[in-house]
Amino acid sequence: MIKIRVKGKPKFDRLLKEAMDDITHDLHKEIKGLTPVDTGYARASWKKRMGRDTNRIVNPAQYISFLDKGSSSQAPKGMTKPAINIIRERTKQGKYRLK
């Protein structure tokens, strides 16, 4: 029988959570900044929900999906896809490394 113990898993989990939280924070900021403004309700409605295993970015505005599909000339490509692309570029540049 072989037994292998891997030490440092809690440290890895902590580092992974920190990276996930950083990505969530930056993604929230980018999506919010790309959201078109008429009354400001859609932009103000973006919220982060930080969990232990899962983070979420939510917006309860009834028309947010239309804005995200490009219905506004202020954001013809929507908000989520461009924001995700920004985060992808930052990832390629090494911003979200496990330190």
Residue pairs with C-beta under 8 A, 6 or more apart in sequence:
12 98
15 98
15 99
16 98
19 96
19 97
19 98
20 55
21 50
21 55
22 95
22 96
23 87
23 91
23 96
24 48
24 50
24 55
24 57
25 48
26 87
26 90
27 57
27 83
27 84
27 87
28 46
28 48
28 57
30 82
30 83
30 86
30 87
31 46
31 57
31 79
31 80
31 83
32 43
32 46
34 75
34 78
34 79
34 82
34 83
35 42
35 43
35 46
35 67
35 75
35 79
36 42
36 43
36 67
36 72
36 74
36 75
37 43
37 74
41 61
42 59
42 61
42 63
42 64
42 67
45 59
45 60
45 61
45 64
46 57
46 58
46 59
47 57
47 58
47 59
48 55
48 56
48 57
49 55
49 56
49 57
49 58
61 67
67 75
67 78
67 79
68 78
68 79
68 80
69 78
70 76
70 77
70 78
75 82
90 96
